[in-house]
Amino acid sequence: MTASSDYTQDDVRAWFDSTYEEQGFKYLRPIDAYPIFVQLLGARPGESLLDVACGPGLLLKAATLRGLEATGADISARAVEIANQYVPEAQAHESNAESLPFEDGTFDNVTCIGAIERFFDRPKALAEMRRVARDDARFCFMVRNASTLVWTLWRKLLGKQNKAGHQDALDLEQWKELFAQNGFGVREVHMDQWWRQRLRKVFRGFRKRDLRRDEPVARPWIPMRYVNEFIFILEKLPDTAS
Ligand SMILES: C[S@@+](CC[C@H](N)C(=O)[O-])C[C@H]1O[C@@H](n2cnc3c(N)ncnc32)[C@H](O)[C@@H]1O
C-alpha cells in the first residue's frame, strides 16, 4: 500500500515547513490532547520513546513530563527547529520516516500520530519504525479513517482533501491488514479521544489539567469502524523466516 500523488516528497516537506512557519502550534491540537498516547502505551518513566513525524514536539513534551527519554524525527526542518526549542530535554532530528537515523533495537516505545497516512512509502516507514524498536517495544499509531462522512463526502467528493500535505486515509480493515503485513500485532484499537477530551475541558472551565495524571479512556458510541481516527496499540511480531 504505497500512496500515489501529484506532489513529490519535497513538495510535501515544503508545505509543512511553510505551515509551521505561518501557524506554529495552532496547526495542531493543544498539548492536553497528547498525554493520552503515552498513557495508552503504558510507557513507564525512564523508558525511551521515539516520536516519528513529531511536528513541533507536542508528544515529546507530554512524554518528557512523564519521565520518558524522548527523541523525535520529522521531515520538516521548521518543525524540528520548533521542537528543539519547545522541548530542549528531548532531541528532534530532521529525517524522513522512511530512513530513520537510529540504530536497530534502540527504543522501548514508538509513536506516530496523524502521519502514517501521509507517507509515500508506508511499508518502508513501518519497516524502519519496527527496525529501530526493541523486540518487546510497544507502538502507538493514530491514523485517519476513510469510512467517515467527512472523508467520503467532504474530502473526496467535494475535493477538500489536502493534497499538498499528502493527506490520505484507509478503513479499519485496511489499516489492520497493513500493520499485519508489516510485522505488527494489534493489541488494542481505540477511537480518537479528542472530542471527549474537549468535552471534559469545557466542564473543567479555567482549571488547568495535570498532564502527568492519567485520564479516562473513552469508548465509541458508534461502531469502531466509523470513528474519525483510530489509535492503534501494537507490538512487534517476530521476524518470519524467509
Ligand atoms: C499532521 S502533522 C502531525 C504532527 C505530530 N505528529 C502531532 O500530532 O503533533 C504530520 C507531520 O508529519 C510530518 N511528515 C510528513 N511526511 C513525513 C515523512 N515522510 N517523514 C517524516 N515526517 C513526515 C510532517 O512534517 C508533519 O509534522
Ligand as a Chemical Component Dictionary entry (heavy atoms), coordinates in Angstrom:
data_LIG
# 
_chem_comp.id                   LIG 
_chem_comp.type                 NON-POLYMER 
_chem_comp.pdbx_formal_charge   0 
_chem_comp.three_letter_code    LIG 
# 
loop_
_chem_comp_atom.comp_id 
_chem_comp_atom.atom_id 
_chem_comp_atom.alt_atom_id 
_chem_comp_atom.type_symbol 
_chem_comp_atom.charge 
_chem_comp_atom.model_Cartn_x 
_chem_comp_atom.model_Cartn_y 
_chem_comp_atom.model_Cartn_z 
_chem_comp_atom.pdbx_ordinal 
LIG C1  C1  C 0  -0.475 16.321 10.954 1  
LIG S1  S1  S 1  1.207  16.568 11.371 2  
LIG C2  C2  C 0  1.313  15.709 12.926 3  
LIG C3  C3  C 0  2.465  16.179 13.764 4  
LIG C4  C4  C 0  2.601  15.463 15.122 5  
LIG N1  N1  N 0  2.683  14.022 14.975 6  
LIG C5  C5  C 0  1.462  15.824 16.049 7  
LIG O1  O1  O 0  0.477  15.063 16.099 8  
LIG O2  O2  O -1 1.544  16.858 16.710 9  
LIG C6  C6  C 0  2.038  15.454 10.256 10 
LIG C7  C7  C 0  3.560  15.511 10.420 11 
LIG O3  O3  O 0  4.122  14.509 9.579  12 
LIG C8  C8  C 0  5.368  15.006 9.113  13 
LIG N2  N2  N 0  5.740  14.173 7.952  14 
LIG C9  C9  C 0  5.041  14.021 6.796  15 
LIG N3  N3  N 0  5.680  13.137 5.986  16 
LIG C10 C10 C 0  6.784  12.714 6.673  17 
LIG C11 C11 C 0  7.822  11.784 6.385  18 
LIG N4  N4  N 0  7.881  11.123 5.230  19 
LIG N5  N5  N 0  8.785  11.593 7.321  20 
LIG C12 C12 C 0  8.757  12.242 8.497  21 
LIG N6  N6  N 0  7.801  13.151 8.822  22 
LIG C13 C13 C 0  6.821  13.373 7.932  23 
LIG C14 C14 C 0  5.072  16.461 8.788  24 
LIG O4  O4  O 0  6.209  17.256 8.671  25 
LIG C15 C15 C 0  4.187  16.819 9.995  26 
LIG O5  O5  O 0  4.961  17.341 11.053 27 
# 
loop_
_chem_comp_bond.comp_id 
_chem_comp_bond.atom_id_1 
_chem_comp_bond.atom_id_2 
_chem_comp_bond.value_order 
_chem_comp_bond.pdbx_ordinal 
LIG C1  S1  SING 1  
LIG S1  C2  SING 2  
LIG S1  C6  SING 3  
LIG C2  C3  SING 4  
LIG C3  C4  SING 5  
LIG C4  N1  SING 6  
LIG C4  C5  SING 7  
LIG C5  O1  DOUB 8  
LIG C5  O2  SING 9  
LIG C6  C7  SING 10 
LIG C7  O3  SING 11 
LIG C7  C15 SING 12 
LIG O3  C8  SING 13 
LIG C8  N2  SING 14 
LIG C8  C14 SING 15 
LIG N2  C9  SING 16 
LIG N2  C13 SING 17 
LIG C9  N3  DOUB 18 
LIG N3  C10 SING 19 
LIG C10 C11 SING 20 
LIG C10 C13 DOUB 21 
LIG C11 N4  SING 22 
LIG C11 N5  DOUB 23 
LIG N5  C12 SING 24 
LIG C12 N6  DOUB 25 
LIG N6  C13 SING 26 
LIG C14 O4  SING 27 
LIG C14 C15 SING 28 
LIG C15 O5  SING 29 
# 
